[in-house]
Amino acid sequence: MQFKEKIAIVTGGTRGIGKAIALELAKNGCNVAFNYHTNTDAAYALVKEIEAMGVKAAAFQINVTSFEGAKNMVKEVKDTFGRIDFLVNNAGITRDKLLALMSENDWDEVINTNLKSVYNFSKAVITQMIKQKSGSILNITSVSGLMGIAGQVNYSSSKAGMVGFTKALAKEVGKANITVNAIACGFIETDMTSVLPQEYKDKMIDMIPVRRFGKPEEIAKVAAFLLSEDARYITGHVISVDGGLAM
């Protein structure tokens, strides 16, 4: 129970990697607040699943692209639980197209959801963490932001931006005993990758040294480590969990 009595906020918490991280933290004693966009049933089910582990859970229906929404959620979590120890910026979408076919809306939606949300929530929690002189922020980025993937100019840009954000913020807040790290995910078995054509999946698997997609739980284990006391001397780093894809 290494996170007993700790409080975490996880964005995009109702499915895939976000859900796996929320459950992993709860399993280790952490109280978890998460946001969701539209799926109230999934949010309600996750609250029940977390509470069944003997910890507290709270779900907030907000759009992560809204700074006011993020600020209000963070305030309510602080008022309810008394502190905020961890922030996991996980919310993300794809709108894959070649640049020649990409609309301005395709660009804006991905940048706002994937990158602006990181600003929104990090800005909202950072003052509280500085006052506490403790805290950890973990950004869930992608190998797409490290190596670039054709058809993902918007997604690669947003995820590369998260890498720069991680390193810059780590330098700003390290003296306050706050760590900021990122996980660069490879191809993980989630709703986002389930819609990929099988031919494309097979092509990607051929490029991955371990010859398979990863599982959300494998990301969650690394996330829990980076948030734990065992990782207090790690900050500003991007850990690739990708089966060797981005070597």
C-alpha positions as CSV (number, residue, x, y, z in Angstrom):
1,M,0.0,0.0,0.0
2,Q,2.8,2.4,-1.0
3,F,0.2,5.2,-1.9
4,K,-2.0,4.9,1.2
5,E,-3.8,8.2,1.9
6,K,-2.3,9.8,-1.3
7,I,-4.6,11.6,-3.7
8,A,-4.2,11.4,-7.5
9,I,-5.9,13.0,-10.5
10,V,-6.0,11.0,-13.7
11,T,-7.3,12.7,-16.9
12,G,-9.1,10.4,-19.4
13,G,-9.5,7.8,-16.7
14,T,-12.4,5.7,-17.9
15,R,-10.7,3.5,-20.4
16,G,-7.4,2.1,-21.8
17,I,-4.2,3.4,-20.2
18,G,-5.9,6.0,-18.0
19,K,-8.2,3.4,-16.4
20,A,-5.3,0.9,-15.9
21,I,-3.3,3.6,-14.1
22,A,-6.3,4.6,-11.9
23,L,-6.8,1.0,-10.9
24,E,-3.1,0.4,-10.3
25,L,-2.9,3.4,-8.0
26,A,-6.1,2.4,-6.2
27,K,-4.8,-1.1,-5.7
28,N,-1.8,0.5,-3.9
29,G,-4.0,2.5,-1.5
30,C,-4.4,5.8,-3.5
31,N,-7.6,7.8,-3.6
32,V,-8.3,8.6,-7.3
33,A,-10.2,11.4,-9.0
34,F,-10.6,11.2,-12.7
35,N,-12.4,13.0,-15.5
36,Y,-14.5,11.7,-18.3
37,H,-16.1,13.4,-21.3
38,T,-19.3,11.6,-22.2
39,N,-19.5,8.0,-21.0
40,T,-21.3,8.3,-17.6
41,D,-21.9,4.6,-17.3
42,A,-18.2,3.8,-17.6
43,A,-17.3,6.5,-15.1
44,Y,-19.9,5.2,-12.6
45,A,-18.6,1.7,-13.0
46,L,-15.0,2.8,-12.5
47,V,-15.9,4.6,-9.3
48,K,-17.5,1.4,-8.0
49,E,-14.5,-0.6,-9.0
50,I,-12.0,1.7,-7.2
51,E,-14.2,2.0,-4.1
52,A,-14.3,-1.8,-3.9
53,M,-10.6,-1.7,-3.2
54,G,-11.2,0.3,0.0
55,V,-10.2,3.7,-1.3
56,K,-12.1,6.8,-2.4
57,A,-13.0,7.7,-6.0
58,A,-14.5,10.8,-7.6
59,A,-15.5,11.3,-11.3
60,F,-15.9,14.6,-13.0
61,Q,-17.5,15.2,-16.4
62,I,-15.4,17.9,-17.9
63,N,-13.7,18.7,-21.2
64,V,-10.0,18.7,-20.7
65,T,-9.5,21.4,-23.2
66,S,-11.2,23.9,-20.9
67,F,-8.9,25.6,-18.4
68,E,-11.9,26.7,-16.3
69,G,-13.0,23.1,-16.2
70,A,-9.6,21.8,-15.1
71,K,-9.3,24.6,-12.5
72,N,-12.7,23.8,-11.0
73,M,-12.1,20.1,-10.9
74,V,-8.7,20.6,-9.2
75,K,-10.3,22.9,-6.6
76,E,-13.1,20.5,-5.8
77,V,-10.6,17.6,-5.4
78,K,-8.5,19.8,-3.1
79,D,-11.5,20.8,-1.1
80,T,-12.7,17.2,-0.8
81,F,-9.5,15.4,-0.1
82,G,-7.4,18.1,1.4
83,R,-4.4,17.8,-1.0
84,I,-3.2,16.6,-4.4
85,D,-0.2,14.3,-4.6
86,F,-0.2,13.1,-8.1
87,L,-1.4,14.3,-11.5
88,V,-1.4,12.0,-14.5
89,N,-2.0,13.8,-17.8
90,N,-3.3,10.9,-19.9
91,A,-6.2,12.3,-21.9
92,G,-5.6,12.0,-25.7
93,I,-7.2,11.6,-29.1
94,T,-6.1,10.9,-32.6
95,R,-7.4,12.4,-35.9
96,D,-5.0,10.7,-38.3
97,K,-4.6,12.0,-41.8
98,L,-1.9,13.0,-44.2
99,L,-1.1,16.7,-43.7
100,A,-2.4,17.5,-47.3
101,L,-5.8,16.1,-46.2
102,M,-5.8,17.4,-42.6
103,S,-8.4,20.0,-41.7
104,E,-7.7,22.9,-39.3
105,N,-10.2,21.2,-37.0
106,D,-8.3,17.9,-37.1
107,W,-5.2,19.9,-36.0
108,D,-6.9,22.0,-33.3
109,E,-8.8,19.1,-31.7
110,V,-5.7,17.0,-31.3
111,I,-3.5,19.8,-30.0
112,N,-6.1,21.1,-27.6
113,T,-7.0,17.7,-26.2
114,N,-3.5,16.2,-26.0
115,L,-1.3,19.2,-25.3
116,K,-3.4,22.1,-24.0
117,S,-5.0,19.8,-21.4
118,V,-1.5,19.2,-20.0
119,Y,-1.1,22.9,-19.5
120,N,-4.6,23.2,-18.1
121,F,-4.2,20.6,-15.4
122,S,-0.6,21.2,-14.6
123,K,-1.2,24.9,-14.2
124,A,-4.2,24.2,-11.9
125,V,-2.3,21.8,-9.6
126,I,1.2,23.3,-9.5
127,T,0.5,26.1,-6.9
128,Q,-0.9,23.5,-4.5
129,M,2.0,21.2,-5.0
130,I,4.5,24.0,-4.4
131,K,2.7,24.9,-1.2
132,Q,3.0,21.3,-0.1
133,K,6.6,21.1,-1.2
134,S,5.8,17.7,-2.7
135,G,4.1,16.2,-5.7
136,S,4.6,14.3,-8.9
137,I,3.3,15.0,-12.4
138,L,3.3,12.2,-15.0
139,N,2.6,12.9,-18.7
140,I,1.5,10.1,-20.9
141,T,3.1,10.8,-24.3
142,S,4.0,8.5,-27.2
143,V,6.8,7.3,-29.3
144,S,5.0,9.2,-32.1
145,G,6.4,12.3,-30.4
146,L,9.9,10.9,-30.4
147,M,10.2,9.4,-33.9
148,G,7.3,10.8,-35.9
149,I,4.8,8.7,-37.6
150,A,3.4,9.4,-41.1
151,G,-0.2,10.4,-41.0
152,Q,0.1,11.7,-37.5
153,V,1.6,15.2,-37.9
154,N,-1.0,16.6,-35.4
155,Y,-0.6,13.7,-32.9
156,S,3.2,13.6,-33.2
157,S,3.3,17.4,-32.6
158,S,1.1,17.2,-29.6
159,K,3.1,14.3,-28.0
160,A,6.5,16.0,-28.8
161,G,5.2,19.1,-27.1
162,M,4.5,17.0,-24.0
163,V,8.1,16.0,-24.0
164,G,9.3,19.6,-24.0
165,F,6.7,20.5,-21.4
166,T,7.9,17.7,-19.1
167,K,11.6,18.7,-19.3
168,A,11.0,22.5,-18.9
169,L,8.5,22.1,-15.9
170,A,10.9,19.6,-14.2
171,K,13.5,22.3,-14.1
172,E,11.1,24.9,-12.8
173,V,9.7,22.9,-9.8
174,G,12.5,20.5,-8.8
175,K,13.5,22.8,-6.0
176,A,10.0,22.4,-4.5
177,N,10.5,18.6,-4.3
178,I,8.1,18.1,-7.3
179,T,9.0,15.6,-10.0
180,V,7.8,15.7,-13.6
181,N,8.3,12.7,-15.9
182,A,6.7,11.2,-19.0
183,I,6.1,7.8,-20.4
184,A,6.4,7.4,-24.2
185,C,4.0,4.6,-25.0
186,G,4.4,2.4,-28.0
187,F,1.5,0.5,-29.6
188,I,-0.7,-0.5,-26.7
189,E,-3.9,-2.6,-26.8
190,T,-6.5,0.1,-26.3
191,D,-9.7,1.4,-28.1
192,M,-7.4,3.8,-30.0
193,T,-5.4,1.0,-31.6
194,S,-8.3,-1.5,-31.9
195,V,-9.6,0.4,-35.0
196,L,-6.3,0.1,-36.9
197,P,-6.5,-2.2,-39.9
198,Q,-5.0,-5.6,-39.2
199,E,-2.5,-5.2,-42.1
200,Y,-1.2,-2.0,-40.4
201,K,-1.0,-3.8,-37.0
202,D,1.0,-6.7,-38.5
203,K,3.4,-4.2,-40.1
204,M,3.9,-2.4,-36.8
205,I,4.4,-5.7,-34.9
206,D,7.2,-6.6,-37.4
207,M,8.9,-3.4,-36.4
208,I,8.6,-4.0,-32.6
209,P,11.5,-6.1,-31.3
210,V,9.3,-8.0,-28.8
211,R,6.8,-8.7,-31.6
212,R,3.6,-7.7,-29.9
213,F,1.5,-4.7,-28.8
214,G,1.8,-3.8,-25.1
215,K,-1.0,-3.9,-22.5
216,P,-2.3,-1.0,-20.5
217,E,-1.4,-2.7,-17.3
218,E,2.3,-2.6,-18.4
219,I,2.1,1.1,-18.7
220,A,0.4,1.4,-15.3
221,K,3.2,-0.5,-13.5
222,V,5.8,1.9,-14.8
223,A,3.5,4.9,-14.0
224,A,3.2,3.7,-10.4
225,F,6.9,3.4,-10.1
226,L,7.5,6.9,-11.4
227,L,5.0,8.3,-8.9
228,S,6.4,6.3,-6.0
229,E,9.0,7.2,-3.4
230,D,11.4,4.9,-5.1
231,A,11.6,7.4,-8.0
232,R,12.0,10.6,-6.1
233,Y,15.5,11.2,-7.7
234,I,14.1,10.8,-11.3
235,T,12.7,13.9,-12.9
236,G,12.6,15.4,-16.4
237,H,12.9,12.0,-18.0
238,V,10.9,10.3,-20.7
239,I,10.7,6.5,-20.3
240,S,9.8,4.6,-23.4
241,V,7.5,1.6,-22.8
242,D,7.3,0.5,-26.4
243,G,8.8,-3.0,-26.8
244,G,11.9,-1.5,-28.3
245,L,10.1,0.3,-31.2
246,A,11.8,3.7,-30.8
247,M,15.4,2.5,-30.3
